[in-house]
């Protein structure tokens, strides 16, 4: 997805594991399925079923149609290694083929090669003693290292954001005096970000580095992809709930906040569920086998199902905020007597400012999405870094604007600090001397001093 989720860099990081596999294992996973073409006949030594049957069949047809004839023992017979079809190659020569497009992280513009030795046999890897095709040249090492650095930004960003969000939730749960409709919405927003950041960390630290999981694409991995994108959608649905709540409180004179919060909770968690169900059904029923590989990382053909609702959410929030600005300005221009009676409260104004700052931040990656630089463009790396920061540090921004910079939260923390630490200081004994003066009318009696 074009920075709706950082799948592009995840795909590239997976390619590093493919590269490691290629340098230590036999990339020709079906080397026993050698297609020996002799006198126009193709011989299959191992007819086990394979998901790449179509490619294998095309390879047989290509080899059978070959008109080149070599002397027996002086060439390596054509073969299908599981990824590419290699033609008959003279002994001592090297065959070259375009890198496969369906392998994660491979550059189709590059070439893989397979060496035919002098004895008329394909080169065998010394570690496995099996026929080996060299696909290490299919990966752009410099770009791979760059994408690994981008992935590191995501991991650090999501980690810091998760800590900040969990700390915010702990603060809001601890101070019971902060309980109100607005704080309830904040806590749901924080919960959404906490779940989303946690799942992204699992994705980057567990799924992406494990080539076997990515290659086999087991149901739990696909399930993680779906659940992860569900919570990604809830981030934006809850931002819409925040904007709608502020709009309703400021614009509507009489509103039951209790009922409003219930409806917003249902919308904030329910609407993304509908979208993600549509997304999962469409991909599961319509998606091809190639599109649904690698834990559904490649979602370019289904991106609109997820992006369109998010863009609508951001657009509606901007409309709400524009109307809120209009209402606030009208109330601030009203006479002082009316401002005190109908003006917005300070906490509401603070929440409005936080939302006003946060919505453009959350939507920044969508604003620049249409201007994604082409591969190799000088601004491509800059774009990827900005996208990585805006996507992974969103949780930190949410926690900072709605909790750490919240006046009510700061006041409660200060009060608690004074109560817990300043009140426990040892007090020095103090005495108060009181002087009393008596004024007597008349002479002083004997034995009485005048005070």
RAGI-V54814 format. One record per residue. N is the residue number from 0. PHI is phi in whole degrees, 0 to 359 (NA if undefined). PSI is psi as a letter, one per 30 degrees, with the letter a starting at -180 (* if undefined). D_FIRST is the distance of its C-alpha to the first C-alpha in Angstrom with 2 decimals. Layout:
BEGIN
n:N phi:PHI psi:PSI d_first:D_FIRST
n:N phi:PHI psi:PSI d_first:D_FIRST
END
This chain:
BEGIN
n:0 phi:NA psi:k d_first:0.00
n:1 phi:285 psi:i d_first:3.77
n:2 phi:70 psi:g d_first:5.55
n:3 phi:293 psi:e d_first:5.47
n:4 phi:220 psi:k d_first:5.55
n:5 phi:282 psi:h d_first:6.78
n:6 phi:283 psi:f d_first:5.88
n:7 phi:299 psi:e d_first:6.79
n:8 phi:292 psi:e d_first:10.00
n:9 phi:295 psi:e d_first:10.50
n:10 phi:297 psi:e d_first:10.67
n:11 phi:292 psi:e d_first:13.03
n:12 phi:294 psi:e d_first:15.06
n:13 phi:298 psi:e d_first:15.55
n:14 phi:295 psi:f d_first:17.03
n:15 phi:295 psi:e d_first:19.68
n:16 phi:288 psi:e d_first:20.85
n:17 phi:298 psi:e d_first:21.02
n:18 phi:298 psi:e d_first:23.08
n:19 phi:298 psi:e d_first:25.32
n:20 phi:297 psi:e d_first:25.87
n:21 phi:291 psi:f d_first:26.82
n:22 phi:271 psi:f d_first:29.37
n:23 phi:238 psi:f d_first:30.98
n:24 phi:235 psi:l d_first:30.70
n:25 phi:273 psi:j d_first:31.25
n:26 phi:290 psi:f d_first:28.17
n:27 phi:277 psi:i d_first:30.26
n:28 phi:292 psi:f d_first:29.76
n:29 phi:233 psi:h d_first:32.04
n:30 phi:295 psi:f d_first:34.67
n:31 phi:286 psi:f d_first:37.34
n:32 phi:267 psi:h d_first:36.11
n:33 phi:300 psi:k d_first:37.70
n:34 phi:260 psi:j d_first:38.45
n:35 phi:270 psi:k d_first:41.86
n:36 phi:254 psi:j d_first:42.92
n:37 phi:225 psi:k d_first:46.63
n:38 phi:57 psi:h d_first:48.67
n:39 phi:80 psi:g d_first:45.75
n:40 phi:252 psi:k d_first:45.10
n:41 phi:260 psi:k d_first:41.91
n:42 phi:245 psi:k d_first:42.53
n:43 phi:259 psi:j d_first:39.97
n:44 phi:273 psi:f d_first:41.02
n:45 phi:215 psi:j d_first:38.55
n:46 phi:273 psi:h d_first:37.30
n:47 phi:293 psi:k d_first:35.01
n:48 phi:297 psi:k d_first:32.13
n:49 phi:213 psi:k d_first:28.80
n:50 phi:294 psi:f d_first:25.28
n:51 phi:258 psi:h d_first:25.52
n:52 phi:302 psi:e d_first:28.66
n:53 phi:298 psi:e d_first:27.63
n:54 phi:295 psi:e d_first:27.19
n:55 phi:295 psi:e d_first:30.42
n:56 phi:297 psi:e d_first:32.28
n:57 phi:299 psi:e d_first:31.23
n:58 phi:295 psi:e d_first:32.42
n:59 phi:300 psi:e d_first:35.77
n:60 phi:297 psi:e d_first:36.23
n:61 phi:296 psi:e d_first:35.53
n:62 phi:290 psi:e d_first:37.96
n:63 phi:292 psi:f d_first:40.59
n:64 phi:277 psi:f d_first:40.53
n:65 phi:293 psi:k d_first:41.15
n:66 phi:257 psi:f d_first:44.64
n:67 phi:285 psi:k d_first:44.96
n:68 phi:244 psi:k d_first:47.71
n:69 phi:238 psi:l d_first:48.28
n:70 phi:288 psi:k d_first:51.25
n:71 phi:304 psi:k d_first:50.83
n:72 phi:84 psi:f d_first:49.96
n:73 phi:245 psi:g d_first:48.86
n:74 phi:204 psi:l d_first:45.24
n:75 phi:262 psi:k d_first:42.28
n:76 phi:293 psi:k d_first:41.49
n:77 phi:304 psi:k d_first:38.13
n:78 phi:208 psi:l d_first:35.67
n:79 phi:247 psi:j d_first:32.23
n:80 phi:267 psi:g d_first:30.78
n:81 phi:107 psi:f d_first:27.97
n:82 phi:238 psi:e d_first:25.38
n:83 phi:230 psi:l d_first:27.43
n:84 phi:260 psi:k d_first:30.76
n:85 phi:252 psi:k d_first:33.42
n:86 phi:281 psi:l d_first:36.51
n:87 phi:303 psi:k d_first:40.13
n:88 phi:229 psi:k d_first:40.62
n:89 phi:300 psi:k d_first:44.02
n:90 phi:300 psi:k d_first:45.17
n:91 phi:83 psi:g d_first:44.37
n:92 phi:250 psi:l d_first:41.45
n:93 phi:238 psi:k d_first:37.67
n:94 phi:267 psi:k d_first:35.28
n:95 phi:237 psi:k d_first:31.99
n:96 phi:219 psi:l d_first:28.95
n:97 phi:299 psi:k d_first:25.50
n:98 phi:296 psi:k d_first:22.89
n:99 phi:295 psi:k d_first:21.05
n:100 phi:283 psi:f d_first:17.62
n:101 phi:275 psi:g d_first:16.72
n:102 phi:264 psi:k d_first:17.18
n:103 phi:301 psi:k d_first:14.37
n:104 phi:86 psi:f d_first:14.89
n:105 phi:278 psi:k d_first:17.63
n:106 phi:263 psi:j d_first:18.31
n:107 phi:298 psi:f d_first:19.76
n:108 phi:279 psi:f d_first:21.98
n:109 phi:267 psi:l d_first:23.80
n:110 phi:238 psi:k d_first:26.61
n:111 phi:265 psi:l d_first:27.57
n:112 phi:217 psi:l d_first:31.30
n:113 phi:220 psi:k d_first:33.90
n:114 phi:267 psi:k d_first:37.46
n:115 phi:256 psi:j d_first:40.57
n:116 phi:282 psi:l d_first:43.48
n:117 phi:300 psi:e d_first:47.09
n:118 phi:279 psi:g d_first:48.18
n:119 phi:82 psi:g d_first:45.88
n:120 phi:237 psi:k d_first:43.36
n:121 phi:293 psi:k d_first:39.69
n:122 phi:302 psi:k d_first:39.04
n:123 phi:249 psi:k d_first:38.75
n:124 phi:291 psi:k d_first:36.88
n:125 phi:296 psi:f d_first:39.59
n:126 phi:281 psi:f d_first:37.90
n:127 phi:242 psi:f d_first:37.54
n:128 phi:57 psi:h d_first:40.03
n:129 phi:235 psi:l d_first:37.69
n:130 phi:305 psi:k d_first:36.56
n:131 phi:224 psi:k d_first:33.59
n:132 phi:256 psi:k d_first:31.16
n:133 phi:267 psi:j d_first:29.80
n:134 phi:255 psi:g d_first:26.00
n:135 phi:297 psi:f d_first:25.93
n:136 phi:282 psi:f d_first:25.92
n:137 phi:280 psi:f d_first:22.56
n:138 phi:253 psi:k d_first:20.76
n:139 phi:280 psi:j d_first:20.80
n:140 phi:298 psi:e d_first:22.44
n:141 phi:297 psi:e d_first:22.19
n:142 phi:293 psi:e d_first:18.46
n:143 phi:297 psi:e d_first:18.18
n:144 phi:296 psi:e d_first:20.35
n:145 phi:296 psi:e d_first:18.40
n:146 phi:296 psi:e d_first:15.08
n:147 phi:295 psi:e d_first:17.32
n:148 phi:294 psi:e d_first:18.57
n:149 phi:296 psi:e d_first:15.21
n:150 phi:298 psi:e d_first:14.65
n:151 phi:296 psi:e d_first:18.15
n:152 phi:298 psi:e d_first:17.38
n:153 phi:300 psi:e d_first:14.79
n:154 phi:297 psi:e d_first:17.48
n:155 phi:295 psi:e d_first:20.26
n:156 phi:298 psi:e d_first:18.58
n:157 phi:294 psi:e d_first:17.74
n:158 phi:295 psi:e d_first:21.24
n:159 phi:296 psi:e d_first:23.04
n:160 phi:298 psi:e d_first:21.32
n:161 phi:297 psi:e d_first:22.25
n:162 phi:299 psi:e d_first:25.83
n:163 phi:296 psi:e d_first:26.12
n:164 phi:294 psi:e d_first:24.91
n:165 phi:296 psi:e d_first:27.28
n:166 phi:295 psi:e d_first:30.08
n:167 phi:297 psi:e d_first:29.58
n:168 phi:298 psi:e d_first:29.78
n:169 phi:297 psi:e d_first:32.89
n:170 phi:295 psi:e d_first:34.52
n:171 phi:292 psi:e d_first:33.98
n:172 phi:285 psi:e d_first:35.24
n:173 phi:288 psi:e d_first:38.21
n:174 phi:272 psi:j d_first:39.63
n:175 phi:294 psi:f d_first:40.81
n:176 phi:292 psi:f d_first:42.13
n:177 phi:275 psi:f d_first:38.63
n:178 phi:295 psi:k d_first:38.01
n:179 phi:196 psi:l d_first:37.33
n:180 phi:298 psi:e d_first:34.93
n:181 phi:295 psi:e d_first:32.85
n:182 phi:292 psi:e d_first:32.62
n:183 phi:299 psi:e d_first:31.67
n:184 phi:295 psi:e d_first:28.60
n:185 phi:301 psi:e d_first:27.81
n:186 phi:294 psi:e d_first:28.18
n:187 phi:293 psi:e d_first:25.80
n:188 phi:297 psi:e d_first:23.17
n:189 phi:297 psi:e d_first:23.90
n:190 phi:298 psi:e d_first:23.74
n:191 phi:298 psi:e d_first:20.27
n:192 phi:292 psi:e d_first:19.08
n:193 phi:297 psi:e d_first:21.22
n:194 phi:295 psi:e d_first:19.75
n:195 phi:295 psi:e d_first:16.11
n:196 phi:295 psi:e d_first:17.05
n:197 phi:298 psi:e d_first:19.16
n:198 phi:291 psi:e d_first:16.59
n:199 phi:295 psi:e d_first:14.15
n:200 phi:295 psi:e d_first:17.31
n:201 phi:298 psi:e d_first:18.10
n:202 phi:299 psi:e d_first:14.75
n:203 phi:283 psi:e d_first:15.28
n:204 phi:268 psi:f d_first:19.03
n:205 phi:247 psi:e d_first:19.63
n:206 phi:280 psi:e d_first:16.92
n:207 phi:300 psi:e d_first:15.37
n:208 phi:288 psi:f d_first:18.92
n:209 phi:263 psi:j d_first:20.33
n:210 phi:295 psi:e d_first:19.92
n:211 phi:297 psi:e d_first:22.07
n:212 phi:293 psi:e d_first:19.86
n:213 phi:297 psi:e d_first:16.69
n:214 phi:290 psi:e d_first:18.88
n:215 phi:281 psi:f d_first:20.71
n:216 phi:49 psi:i d_first:17.82
n:217 phi:290 psi:l d_first:20.44
n:218 phi:306 psi:e d_first:20.27
n:219 phi:300 psi:e d_first:20.22
n:220 phi:291 psi:e d_first:17.04
n:221 phi:296 psi:e d_first:15.37
n:222 phi:298 psi:e d_first:17.13
n:223 phi:298 psi:e d_first:15.79
n:224 phi:301 psi:e d_first:12.15
n:225 phi:290 psi:e d_first:13.41
n:226 phi:296 psi:e d_first:15.66
n:227 phi:300 psi:e d_first:13.27
n:228 phi:287 psi:f d_first:10.98
n:229 phi:297 psi:e d_first:14.39
n:230 phi:290 psi:f d_first:15.58
n:231 phi:295 psi:e d_first:12.57
n:232 phi:292 psi:e d_first:13.60
n:233 phi:295 psi:f d_first:17.18
n:234 phi:304 psi:e d_first:16.80
n:235 phi:280 psi:e d_first:16.46
n:236 phi:294 psi:e d_first:18.98
n:237 phi:284 psi:f d_first:21.44
n:238 phi:294 psi:e d_first:21.10
n:239 phi:294 psi:e d_first:22.03
n:240 phi:297 psi:e d_first:24.90
n:241 phi:299 psi:e d_first:26.10
n:242 phi:296 psi:e d_first:26.26
n:243 phi:293 psi:e d_first:27.96
n:244 phi:297 psi:e d_first:30.43
n:245 phi:300 psi:e d_first:31.48
n:246 phi:297 psi:e d_first:31.87
n:247 phi:293 psi:e d_first:33.98
n:248 phi:295 psi:e d_first:36.16
n:249 phi:279 psi:e d_first:36.99
n:250 phi:271 psi:e d_first:37.44
n:251 phi:273 psi:k d_first:39.07
n:252 phi:285 psi:e d_first:42.53
n:253 phi:238 psi:j d_first:42.90
n:254 phi:210 psi:k d_first:40.03
n:255 phi:275 psi:j d_first:40.03
n:256 phi:297 psi:e d_first:37.46
n:257 phi:297 psi:e d_first:37.81
n:258 phi:292 psi:e d_first:36.82
n:259 phi:299 psi:e d_first:34.04
n:260 phi:297 psi:e d_first:32.47
n:261 phi:298 psi:e d_first:32.71
n:262 phi:294 psi:e d_first:30.89
n:263 phi:291 psi:e d_first:28.16
n:264 phi:297 psi:e d_first:27.73
n:265 phi:296 psi:e d_first:27.43
n:266 phi:289 psi:e d_first:24.87
n:267 phi:299 psi:e d_first:22.81
n:268 phi:261 psi:f d_first:22.43
n:269 phi:274 psi:e d_first:22.95
n:270 phi:297 psi:e d_first:20.70
n:271 phi:297 psi:e d_first:17.39
n:272 phi:297 psi:e d_first:19.09
n:273 phi:295 psi:e d_first:19.63
n:274 phi:298 psi:e d_first:16.07
n:275 phi:290 psi:f d_first:14.81
n:276 phi:294 psi:e d_first:17.81
n:277 phi:298 psi:e d_first:16.93
n:278 phi:300 psi:e d_first:13.40
n:279 phi:295 psi:e d_first:15.12
n:280 phi:294 psi:e d_first:17.98
n:281 phi:296 psi:e d_first:16.17
n:282 phi:292 psi:e d_first:14.22
n:283 phi:289 psi:e d_first:17.45
n:284 phi:266 psi:e d_first:19.78
n:285 phi:257 psi:f d_first:18.17
n:286 phi:298 psi:k d_first:15.65
n:287 phi:282 psi:l d_first:17.32
n:288 phi:298 psi:e d_first:18.30
n:289 phi:290 psi:e d_first:16.18
n:290 phi:290 psi:f d_first:12.92
n:291 phi:263 psi:g d_first:13.97
n:292 phi:269 psi:l d_first:14.82
n:293 phi:54 psi:h d_first:13.75
n:294 phi:57 psi:h d_first:13.29
n:295 phi:64 psi:g d_first:10.57
n:296 phi:298 psi:e d_first:8.09
n:297 phi:276 psi:j d_first:7.15
n:298 phi:242 psi:g d_first:5.89
n:299 phi:298 psi:e d_first:5.80
n:300 phi:279 psi:f d_first:9.23
n:301 phi:236 psi:g d_first:8.88
n:302 phi:299 psi:e d_first:6.22
n:303 phi:297 psi:e d_first:9.51
n:304 phi:300 psi:e d_first:11.22
n:305 phi:267 psi:e d_first:9.55
n:306 phi:286 psi:e d_first:9.17
n:307 phi:301 psi:e d_first:12.71
n:308 phi:300 psi:e d_first:14.61
n:309 phi:293 psi:e d_first:13.33
n:310 phi:296 psi:e d_first:14.37
n:311 phi:297 psi:e d_first:17.59
n:312 phi:299 psi:e d_first:18.24
n:313 phi:295 psi:e d_first:18.04
n:314 phi:297 psi:e d_first:20.21
n:315 phi:296 psi:e d_first:22.74
n:316 phi:297 psi:e d_first:22.99
n:317 phi:296 psi:e d_first:23.81
n:318 phi:296 psi:e d_first:26.44
n:319 phi:301 psi:e d_first:27.91
n:320 phi:293 psi:e d_first:28.15
n:321 phi:297 psi:e d_first:29.79
n:322 phi:291 psi:e d_first:32.33
n:323 phi:296 psi:e d_first:32.92
n:324 phi:301 psi:e d_first:33.74
n:325 phi:299 psi:e d_first:36.15
n:326 phi:294 psi:e d_first:37.86
n:327 phi:298 psi:e d_first:38.19
n:328 phi:296 psi:e d_first:39.75
n:329 phi:297 psi:e d_first:42.16
n:330 phi:288 psi:e d_first:43.25
n:331 phi:288 psi:f d_first:43.73
n:332 phi:276 psi:f d_first:45.92
n:333 phi:291 psi:l d_first:48.00
n:334 phi:303 psi:l d_first:51.46
n:335 phi:302 psi:e d_first:51.68
n:336 phi:296 psi:e d_first:53.27
n:337 phi:283 psi:e d_first:50.40
n:338 phi:299 psi:e d_first:47.75
n:339 phi:291 psi:f d_first:49.23
n:340 phi:268 psi:e d_first:49.22
n:341 phi:236 psi:g d_first:45.99
n:342 phi:289 psi:l d_first:43.86
n:343 phi:290 psi:k d_first:40.57
n:344 phi:287 psi:l d_first:41.02
n:345 phi:297 psi:e d_first:39.94
n:346 phi:301 psi:e d_first:37.37
n:347 phi:293 psi:e d_first:35.73
n:348 phi:297 psi:e d_first:35.69
n:349 phi:295 psi:e d_first:34.10
n:350 phi:296 psi:e d_first:31.36
n:351 phi:296 psi:e d_first:30.85
n:352 phi:298 psi:e d_first:30.54
n:353 phi:297 psi:e d_first:28.01
n:354 phi:294 psi:e d_first:25.84
n:355 phi:299 psi:e d_first:26.40
n:356 phi:283 psi:e d_first:25.07
n:357 phi:281 psi:e d_first:22.18
n:358 phi:299 psi:e d_first:20.57
n:359 phi:298 psi:e d_first:19.94
n:360 phi:296 psi:e d_first:18.66
n:361 phi:294 psi:f d_first:16.08
n:362 phi:265 psi:g d_first:15.06
n:363 phi:301 psi:e d_first:15.25
n:364 phi:293 psi:f d_first:11.62
n:365 phi:279 psi:f d_first:11.45
n:366 phi:294 psi:e d_first:14.72
n:367 phi:266 psi:f d_first:13.67
n:368 phi:303 psi:e d_first:10.34
n:369 phi:298 psi:f d_first:12.62
n:370 phi:255 psi:g d_first:14.38
n:371 phi:299 psi:k d_first:11.88
n:372 phi:296 psi:k d_first:14.53
n:373 phi:292 psi:l d_first:14.89
n:374 phi:304 psi:k d_first:15.05
n:375 phi:90 psi:f d_first:18.41
n:376 phi:291 psi:k d_first:18.85
n:377 phi:302 psi:f d_first:20.91
n:378 phi:269 psi:g d_first:18.58
n:379 phi:298 psi:e d_first:15.44
n:380 phi:294 psi:e d_first:16.47
n:381 phi:298 psi:e d_first:17.50
n:382 phi:298 psi:e d_first:14.21
n:383 phi:294 psi:e d_first:12.45
n:384 phi:293 psi:e d_first:15.38
n:385 phi:299 psi:e d_first:15.36
n:386 phi:297 psi:e d_first:11.75
n:387 phi:296 psi:e d_first:12.77
n:388 phi:292 psi:e d_first:15.94
n:389 phi:293 psi:e d_first:14.87
n:390 phi:282 psi:e d_first:12.37
n:391 phi:274 psi:f d_first:14.82
n:392 phi:262 psi:g d_first:18.08
n:393 phi:299 psi:e d_first:17.58
n:394 phi:299 psi:e d_first:19.76
n:395 phi:296 psi:e d_first:22.44
n:396 phi:296 psi:e d_first:22.57
n:397 phi:298 psi:e d_first:22.94
n:398 phi:296 psi:e d_first:25.69
n:399 phi:293 psi:e d_first:27.43
n:400 phi:286 psi:e d_first:27.62
n:401 phi:264 psi:f d_first:28.47
n:402 phi:233 psi:d d_first:30.58
n:403 phi:295 psi:f d_first:31.77
n:404 phi:258 psi:g d_first:32.70
n:405 phi:282 psi:k d_first:33.98
n:406 phi:301 psi:e d_first:37.72
n:407 phi:296 psi:e d_first:38.69
n:408 phi:295 psi:e d_first:36.99
n:409 phi:299 psi:e d_first:38.60
n:410 phi:297 psi:e d_first:41.97
n:411 phi:294 psi:e d_first:41.78
n:412 phi:295 psi:e d_first:40.88
n:413 phi:298 psi:e d_first:43.78
n:414 phi:297 psi:e d_first:46.15
n:415 phi:294 psi:e d_first:45.22
n:416 phi:296 psi:e d_first:45.67
n:417 phi:295 psi:e d_first:49.10
n:418 phi:292 psi:e d_first:50.10
n:419 phi:280 psi:e d_first:49.04
n:420 phi:247 psi:e d_first:50.26
n:421 phi:291 psi:e d_first:52.65
n:422 phi:287 psi:f d_first:54.69
n:423 phi:269 psi:g d_first:55.36
n:424 phi:291 psi:k d_first:57.19
n:425 phi:294 psi:k d_first:60.92
n:426 phi:263 psi:k d_first:63.14
n:427 phi:284 psi:k d_first:66.35
n:428 phi:295 psi:k d_first:69.54
n:429 phi:234 psi:k d_first:70.49
n:430 phi:233 psi:k d_first:73.77
n:431 phi:242 psi:j d_first:74.73
n:432 phi:266 psi:k d_first:78.25
n:433 phi:245 psi:k d_first:79.65
n:434 phi:258 psi:k d_first:82.72
n:435 phi:246 psi:k d_first:84.91
n:436 phi:250 psi:k d_first:87.62
n:437 phi:245 psi:k d_first:90.66
n:438 phi:245 psi:j d_first:92.87
n:439 phi:252 psi:k d_first:96.32
n:440 phi:269 psi:j d_first:98.87
n:441 phi:116 psi:l d_first:102.19
n:442 phi:287 psi:l d_first:103.51
n:443 phi:284 psi:k d_first:101.95
n:444 phi:286 psi:l d_first:103.49
n:445 phi:299 psi:k d_first:105.13
n:446 phi:80 psi:g d_first:102.71
n:447 phi:246 psi:k d_first:99.63
n:448 phi:272 psi:k d_first:97.50
n:449 phi:280 psi:k d_first:95.94
n:450 phi:262 psi:* d_first:92.22
END
